């Protein structure tokens, strides 16, 4: 059933027969748990190299700068292939394309276990980013094809819980797997990379059976529910297209898209820098690998609760932008304070507040672009925001590696990350709320 085939009369009948709340809760139950699981696995495959580094760096002869540069190259590969990948998803459908993404990144992540030095490590990370490119913006695009209005904000918030969940589960798991040195003749870090990559391949195959491209193709929705939901989405997308355009050029000529990309860039400098380097920060407390994993999970456990509550407050407010900016300001301040603390307990407390605040920023941020982008503008615009933003995942870990190598500590690297987060807050406040643009405006540069 296409959107064009829905008549006003049929829409009225369907609306009368369908409960919005019951229908959307059904959609949430069917799609979000599986998508959340996929995101947990994807995020785990991004950051588990931080745990592998506890022994891998010595085995491969990687200096802090070489590790930071190599780990960050993931996001260069991601950057170059993000927009083409998301446009392919828009054309071929989420079911097939997300399956392709997950299977290819799982295989490359496994191959990373066999790197032999700085060059092969850097190449493996670049190829991993290239394979995974399009996954995150693809999911955001997928949400625009399933969730209207406020429901999309709820879906996004649940989806982003995958970040703390990946760390809550992955940190202790990664620490424990590191202890399996000698299993199958592999080193501990090799066992870690092999076992944590396998779920991506399995989930990629499952995508072909569990992710219908659109409501009209969902066997678990009734005919009336399909018709109602397709009509709701069509109406909303027509309104957004009238305000902001729905062509690819409309995204690339809208200055707000680039402002959002800049804010996301700063946020990811904070998120990925902490995620990749936190195990080594904690290791300086003198803890063994399995205890490092348990301690590293604590900030994300707190963050999972904080981001859920923060997103709920933001969804109820007419001033969402202040919640987005407020979270990243708090992250900058707490991380800056942590740089000057040397007592392990106090340092972890400050880092925990920073992680929870960054997660709260991410949980509220993504409702902004999905609130004014639609059609190919959404496909290209969301990919642009993610791809430019993900360059922060290259800049942050790389700069930290160079600063740490020069200063032999984490004080100045943490100050650098705090400054980047503060810049993100300034950009966010300068942005304004695109959803408040009058219907007659087109918000182009």
Secondary structure, DSSP 4 states (H G I P E B T S, - for coil): --GGG--HHHHHHHHHH--HHHHHHHHHHHHHHHHHHHHHHHHHHHHHHHHHHHHHHHHHT--HHHHHHHHHHHHHHHHHHHHHHHHHHHHH-HHHHHHHHHHHHHHHHHHGGG--SHHHHHHHHHHHHHHHTTHHHHHHHHHHTT--HHHHHHHHHHHHHHHHHHHHHHHHHHHHHTT-TTGGG--HHHHHHHHHHHHHHHHHHHHHHH--SSGGG-TTS-HHHHHHHHHHHHHHHHHHHHHH-SSHHHHHT-HHHHHHHHHHHHHHHHHHHHHHHHHHHHHTTT--HHHHHHHHHHHHHHHHHHHHHHHHHHHH-S-HHHHHHHHHHHHHHHHHHHTT--SHHHHHHHHHHHHHHHHHHHHHHHHHHTTT--HHHHHHHHHHHHHHHHTHHHHHHHHHHHHHHHHSSSHHHHHHHHHHHHHHHHHHHHH--GGGS-TT-----
